[in-house]
Amino acid sequence: MSKQRPEGIVYSTNPDFQYQYDQEAAPTTLEPARQKLRVGIERHHRGGKTVTVVKGFVGSDDDLQQLGRQLKSRCGVGGSAKEGDILVQGELKEKVTQILLSLGYTATR
């Protein structure tokens, strides 16, 4: 059980001193029309499997997960959404691009 302390402060003689922690603001999700997503195909480091990758999403992790679920559901395949990227199993670049455009996103291939 370690307490995280701000950088540079080790000890204070002031009995009323309280550490102030920096609160990271949750990233706000841009509206779909302002998102610039790039859709591509990757084959490297995937055990020979082809994956469609959507990059460039700006927003919270929950919204990324929701968009990933929509894409996987409408394509009828598996995949994942993490670290700002959405992975959809298979070579579905055209279909994913059309789905993103129908949802109001700006998507390029």
N, C-alpha and C positions, 0 to 999 in steps of 0.2 A: 504494500500500500504506500505508494510514493506520491507526494504532493508535487504538482508541477508549479514551479515558481518562475516569475518573469526573469528574463536574462539580466544579469548584472547585480541583482540584489541577493545577498547571502544572509545578512542578519541586520536587524534594526533594533536600536535601543529605545525607540519610541514605543511606549506601551499601547498607544492608540493606532499604531500603523497597521494598515490592511493592504494586502497585495491586491493589485488591480490587474485582472486578467483581460487580455484582448479577446473580445467576442467576435468570431468570424461571422460575417453576415451570410445568410443563405443566398446562393446565387439565384437571381430572378430569371425566370424563363422568358425569353423573347417571344413575341407573338409569331405565329407561323409565317406570316408574310415577310418578316424581317430576318428569319433564319436562312442561312446560306449553307445548305447541305450538299455534300459531295458523295456520290454513289460510285463505288468501284468494285472490282473483283480481286480477291487475293487467293493465291494458291500456295505460297511459301509458308513453311513451318506449320502446316496443317495436316500433315500425314497424307498428302495427296488429295485431300478434299478441297473442293471449291467453295468459297464463302463470299457472299455479297456484303460489303462493308459500307455503312453510312457514317460519314465523319462530319464534324463541324457543328454538332448540336450544342447550343448555349442554353443552359438552364439547370434546374435542380435534377437530382438523381431520380426522384419519383416521376417527374415528367419524362425523363429519358426512358425509364422502365415502361411507362405507359405507352409511349410511341413504339417501343420495341415490341410490346405485346400486340399492338394493332398490326404492325407489319407482319409479324410471324403468323398471326391468326388469318389475315387476309391472303397470305401466300400459302398457308397450309403446311408450313415447315417449322423446324426448330431454330434455335439460335440463342443469342444472349445480348444483353445491353450493359456495358460497363465502361468506365473511364471516358465517357463522352462519345463512345462508338457503339453502333448497333451492328451486330453480326447476324446475318440471316443465312441459313444453310442452303447451299446450291447456287447456281448461276442464274440469278433472277434480277439482274441489273435493270432491265427494261420495265419489268412489272413493279419493282420497288420504286423506281422513279415515277411511274404513272400514279401509284398510290400516294406518294408524297405530294405530287402536284395536285391530286384531287383533294387532299387534306389542307391545301393552301400553302404548303411550304415551297420555297425556292430550291429546286434540286437540279444539279448538273451532273452529267455523266463524265 
